[in-house]
């Protein structure tokens, strides 16, 4: 049985991934400091092939002890201060977590000869494209406009370009599209989830910068992409980077709102003029499709439907609860 260590395994992405890995027969070692609680792990607690370690990855000797106690086939590194607002709110913590702790994890992986390291990066690395009629791809210049993206770019460069390459180590960076969808650790501070939640609860939705582009990808497909890379031949993924999403799933905010309005007729929307947005990019995802055979399983309209249903059915009775947000949230 292969053992996989997942940092941030209790989080929005990680809580789905650890279940997928368990279902595929892996032993999963979940490392998390539970910034947003551990409820997302309750139903798999006690699973024989699941091990949990409460650990802050910025404390080097603690993460080292955990790594040294297992014979690992791979580390999937998700743990981070996630998103532009959260990093802006606590920049020092973001640098310690997203840069210094990640760099140490990379060094440790090489030292103990862990075969694979998969890093969760972001399409925010592209920043603002020069020509909105064109698509950026993995070879396009990176132009981060936030601390969150800059730290991701810095670590990508360290992992893929600066370290000495060897035939044992296989690092891969995945630049994820903007995520949405249901998770065991739910979030309502993500564009599709937030917009759908607001309009499903009959509120007026304020839209800033409705014409700016982003790619979107369902949280389930994040896990599918990670597993695809984990199980792909080394020669296809070593020291490589892949955008994760679908070229057909690039939307402006206006297009997102239009899709929601199809499912919630008569919803109240107010547009606030915004001339400039630091992030504006359409992304091409053909590399991961053509080279690894990855394809998405859900689209934005399907994601809207599941969020709408979960709100209107009362399954989540208080979507304004702070536990669903990565930064302080005012009801």
N, C-alpha and C positions, 0 to 999 in steps of 0.2 A: 504494500500500500504506500503510495507516494504521499509525503507530508508537505502541505502548503501552508506557509505563514501569511496571514492577511492582516495588515495593519489597517486600523479603522474598520474592523469587521462588524461593528455594531451600528455603523452609520447608514445613511440613505442608500448608498450603492453597496456597501459591504454586507449589509444584512441580507440582501438578496443573493449576493455572490457566494457567501459561505454556505447557504442552503444548496445552491446549484453544485458546488464542489462536493458537498457531502453526498448528494444524490448520484454523483458520478463516481463515487467510490474512493474519494480522496480523504486522507486524514487532514483535518483543518485545525490550525492553531490560530486563534483569533486574539489579536492584541488591540486593546482599546482603553482609553482613559475615561470613557463614558461621559463626555461633556454633555450629552443629551439623554443620559440614562441608558439602562440596559434592557428595557422592556422588549426591544426588538429581538432579543436572543432567548426569551423565555421558553418558547415551544421546542427549541432544539437543545435546551439545557439537559444534560444527562445522556445525550447521544454518545455512545462509546468512542466514536472517531472524531469527536469535537472537544477541543481543549481551549479554555478561555484564560487569558492572563490580563489582569488589570495593570496597565503599564502606560506611562507617559513616555513616548519615544524620544523626547528631548533629554531624558535621563539615560545617558549612554550605557552605564554599567547594568542597568535593569534590562534594557533590550538585548544587550550582549549575553546576559545569563540565559534569557529565554532562547535565543538563537543557538547557543552552545548546548542546550539540553535536548535538541532534536537533530535528526539527520534530515535536512530539508532538501526538497527537490526544487522549490521555488519560493520567492517572496513576491507577493502582490502588494504594492505599496499605495494604499489609498489614503492613509491618515494625513490630514492637513487642516489648516485653517482655510475653509473653503469659501471662495467667492470674493469679489472686489470689496463689498461693504464690510465683511468680517475682517479682512486683512487691513483695511483702512482704519477700522476701529481699534485694532490691537496690532500695530505694525511690528513691534518687538517680538511678540509671541509668534507672529506669522513668520518672521525671519528665523527664529529658533526652530520652529516646527518644519516649515516648508523648505528651508534651505539647509541649515546646519544639521538637523536631525536626519534629513534625507541623505546628505553627503556622508554622514557617519554610517548610515545603513548600507550605502553603496560600498564603502570601504570595508565594512564588516563582511558583506556578502562575498567580496573578492577574497578576503583573507581566509575565510573558512571554506571557500570553493563551493558556494551554492550555485548550482547550474544556471538558474534563471532569475531575473528580476524584471517585473513588469511594473511600469510607473504610470500612474494616472495623471496625465497632463491635460491641456485644455486648448480648444480652438481660439480662446481669447488671446493666445500667443500672436495671432495675426493682426490684432489691433484694429486698424482702420485701413481698408483697402483703398487703393488709388482710383480704381475704376469699378464702379458698382455694377457694370454690365459683365464683368469677368468673375471667374472663380479663383480662389487661392487654393494651392495644394501643398503637399509636404515640402516641396522645393521652393516655395515662395518665401520672400524675406519675412522675418518675424519683426513685429513692431508693437511690443507690449505697451499698453498705456495705463497699466495699474500695477500696484505692488504684487498682487496675486499672480498676474501673468508673468511679470518680470522674474519672480522667484521660480516659476515653472520653467521658463526659458533658461535661466541660469543652471538649474539642475539637469535639464535635458542636455545642455552643452557639455557639462561635466561628464555625464554618463555615456554619451554617445561619441564625444569628440576628444575630450581631454585625457581620459584614462587610457592606459596602455591596453590595447586589445590582446585577448588571448583566446585560445581555441576551446576553453572550458566554459567561460562565462558567456551568458546570452542575455544581454539587457535589451528591453524594448520599451519605447515610449508610445503611449496612446493619447492622442489629442482628441478629447471627447467634445462632442457638440453640447449645446445647452440641454440639460436633462429635464425630464418631466415624468409623471406617472406615479402609481401607487407603490409604496415601499413599507416594510415593517417598521422603519423609522421615518415616518412621513414628514414631508416638508411642504409648506405653503408659501414659501418665499422665492419660488422659481416661477418664471414668466407664465408658462401654460397653466401650472397648478394654481398660481395666485389669481390670474385673470378669471379662470373658471370658477374658483371659490368665491370671488367677489360677486360675480354675476349670478351664480347659483343661489347666493344668499340675498339676492334682490338689492344689492348695493349699487351705487353709481361708481363706475370704474373710471379712474383718471388715467389717460394714456399720454405719456411723454415720448416724443421722437418716434412717431408711428411708422415712419418710412425707412427706418434703419434695419438692416438685415442681420439675421443670425441663423445658424443651423440648429435643428432640434433632434433629440434622440431619446427614446423611451429608456427608463432605468433598467428594464429587463434586458434590453439589447446591449447595455454596457457590460453586463455579466457575460452575455453570449460572445461579445468581442474578446473579452479577457480570456475566456476559456478557449476560444479559437486560437489565440496567440499562444497560450500555454501549451496547447496540444499540436501546434504546427511544427514542422521540421526546423531545426536550428538555423539552417542556411537561409530560410525565408524570413526570419524575424530577428536574428542577432544584429545588434547595433543598428536597428531600424526604427523608423517612426511611422505610425499610421494615424490618419484622421479616422475617427469612429462616428459613423452616422450614415446618412444617405443623401446623395446630391439632390434628390427630389424633395427633401425635407428642409430646404432653406425657406424661411418665411420672414416677412417684415412683421412688426407688431400689428400693423393694420390687418394683415392677412390672418394672424392668429385670432384677432377680435372678430373678423368676418366668419371664421370657422365656428367660433363659440356662438355667435348670433344665429347661425343656422340651427343650433340645438337649443338655444334659449331665446326664442323670439321676443322682441319688445324689451330687451335688456337696455339698461341705461349706461351710456358711454359719453364721456366728456374728453375732448382732445385739448391738450395743453401744448401750445406751440413751443418747439425746441429746435433751434437752428442747427445745433451741433451736438453730436454724440461721439464720445471718444472711440466707441466700438461699432464697427459697421463692416461686416464681412459675409460673403457667400463662399461656401467651402465645397470643394470637390472631394468626393469620397471613393473615387474609382480604384485607388491603390489597394485598399483592404478588400474590396470586392473582387478585383481581378487577380490579385496575388494570393489571397487566402480563402477566397470563396465566401466571405462574410456578407450577409444581407440582413436588413432589419426585419422584425416580425410585427411591429406596431407603428402606426402613423399618428401624427398630431390629432386628427379628428377622433381617432380611437382613444387616445389619451384623454382628450376633453370629455368624452362620454363616460369614461370610468371615474374621473374626478367628479363630474356632475352627479353621477349615480351615487357615489359614496357620501356626498354631502346631502343630497336630497333625501336619501334613505335614512339618514340619521346615524349611520355606522360611525362616523366621526361627528360627534354632537357639538363639539366646541373647536372649530378650526382656527379660532383666534388664540388658542392656548399657546403660551410662549414656547412650549416644547417642540412646536412645529416650525420654529424659526431659528436661524443661525445667528441673528443679532437681536438686540432688544426690540420688541414688537409692541406697538401701542394698539390696543383694541379699538 
